[in-house]
Amino acid sequence: MKPFWEHYFKGGSIEAGPITEEGGRKKTVITLHGRRLIGPFGCLNTQRYIVARVTETDVRNVKIKDNTCITDGDELCSWLVSWEEK
């Protein structure tokens, strides 16, 4: 995910936390550093980017949920991402 991000986006970085498993689903936290998104549309586009990259790893039923958001006063944006293995 990181090399793709650096190739297409200027500034900031993206990283995935450790992958854990709960209730038959794998999950991680994806964090965006050093980039300010432009309101809800910036957040939505980033969510779509994350889901697309995760889906490319041959998994199914990818779900994403806001975790932290700079527009809500948090220091960075992060999302809880989960999926099922095929």
The 8 nearest C-alpha neighbors of each residue, nearest first, counted from 0:
[[1, 3, 2, 4, 52, 13, 14, 49],
 [0, 2, 4, 3, 13, 5, 14, 12],
 [3, 1, 5, 4, 0, 6, 7, 13],
 [2, 4, 6, 0, 1, 5, 7, 8],
 [5, 3, 1, 2, 6, 7, 8, 0],
 [6, 4, 2, 8, 3, 7, 1, 9],
 [5, 7, 3, 4, 8, 2, 9, 1],
 [8, 6, 4, 5, 3, 9, 2, 10],
 [9, 7, 5, 4, 6, 10, 11, 3],
 [8, 10, 5, 7, 11, 6, 4, 34],
 [11, 9, 8, 34, 12, 33, 5, 32],
 [10, 12, 33, 34, 32, 9, 13, 31],
 [11, 13, 32, 31, 33, 10, 14, 1],
 [12, 14, 31, 30, 1, 32, 11, 4],
 [15, 13, 30, 29, 1, 16, 31, 12],
 [14, 16, 29, 28, 30, 27, 17, 13],
 [15, 17, 28, 27, 29, 18, 14, 30],
 [16, 18, 27, 19, 15, 28, 26, 29],
 [19, 17, 27, 26, 16, 25, 20, 28],
 [20, 18, 26, 25, 17, 27, 21, 24],
 [19, 21, 25, 24, 26, 23, 22, 18],
 [20, 22, 24, 23, 25, 19, 26, 81],
 [21, 23, 24, 20, 25, 83, 26, 19],
 [22, 24, 21, 20, 25, 83, 84, 82],
 [25, 23, 83, 21, 82, 20, 22, 81],
 [26, 24, 20, 82, 81, 19, 83, 18],
 [25, 27, 81, 19, 18, 80, 20, 24],
 [28, 26, 18, 80, 16, 17, 79, 29],
 [27, 29, 79, 16, 78, 15, 80, 30],
 [30, 28, 15, 78, 77, 14, 16, 27],
 [31, 29, 77, 14, 13, 76, 28, 15],
 [30, 32, 13, 76, 12, 77, 75, 14],
 [33, 31, 12, 11, 34, 13, 75, 30],
 [34, 32, 11, 12, 35, 10, 31, 75],
 [35, 33, 11, 32, 36, 10, 31, 12],
 [34, 36, 37, 33, 69, 75, 11, 32],
 [35, 37, 41, 38, 42, 34, 39, 40],
 [36, 38, 41, 35, 40, 39, 42, 70],
 [37, 39, 41, 40, 36, 42, 70, 35],
 [38, 40, 42, 41, 43, 37, 36, 44],
 [41, 39, 43, 42, 38, 44, 37, 36],
 [40, 42, 37, 36, 44, 39, 43, 38],
 [41, 43, 39, 45, 40, 44, 46, 36],
 [44, 42, 40, 46, 45, 41, 39, 47],
 [45, 43, 47, 41, 46, 42, 40, 48],
 [44, 46, 48, 42, 47, 43, 41, 49],
 [47, 45, 43, 49, 48, 44, 42, 50],
 [46, 48, 44, 50, 45, 49, 51, 43],
 [47, 49, 45, 51, 46, 50, 44, 52],
 [50, 48, 46, 52, 51, 47, 53, 45],
 [49, 51, 47, 53, 52, 48, 54, 46],
 [52, 50, 54, 48, 49, 53, 47, 55],
 [51, 53, 49, 55, 54, 50, 48, 0],
 [54, 52, 50, 55, 56, 51, 49, 58],
 [53, 55, 51, 56, 52, 58, 57, 50],
 [54, 56, 52, 53, 57, 51, 58, 50],
 [55, 57, 54, 53, 58, 52, 59, 51],
 [58, 56, 55, 54, 59, 85, 84, 53],
 [59, 57, 84, 85, 54, 56, 83, 82],
 [60, 58, 83, 61, 82, 85, 84, 54],
 [59, 61, 82, 83, 62, 58, 81, 54],
 [62, 60, 82, 59, 81, 50, 63, 54],
 [63, 61, 81, 80, 82, 60, 64, 50],
 [62, 64, 80, 79, 78, 81, 61, 65],
 [63, 65, 79, 78, 66, 80, 62, 46],
 [66, 64, 78, 67, 79, 77, 63, 68],
 [65, 67, 78, 77, 79, 64, 68, 76],
 [68, 66, 76, 77, 65, 73, 75, 78],
 [69, 67, 76, 73, 71, 70, 75, 77],
 [68, 70, 73, 72, 71, 75, 74, 76],
 [69, 71, 68, 72, 38, 73, 36, 76],
 [72, 70, 69, 68, 73, 67, 74, 76],
 [71, 73, 69, 70, 74, 68, 75, 67],
 [72, 74, 69, 68, 75, 71, 67, 70],
 [75, 73, 69, 72, 76, 68, 67, 32],
 [76, 74, 69, 73, 68, 32, 31, 67],
 [77, 75, 68, 67, 31, 69, 30, 78],
 [76, 78, 30, 67, 66, 29, 31, 65],
 [77, 79, 65, 66, 29, 64, 28, 80],
 [78, 80, 28, 64, 63, 66, 27, 65],
 [79, 81, 63, 27, 26, 62, 28, 78],
 [82, 80, 26, 62, 25, 61, 24, 27],
 [83, 81, 61, 25, 60, 24, 59, 62],
 [82, 84, 24, 59, 58, 60, 25, 85],
 [83, 85, 58, 59, 82, 24, 25, 57],
 [84, 58, 59, 83, 57, 60, 82, 56]]
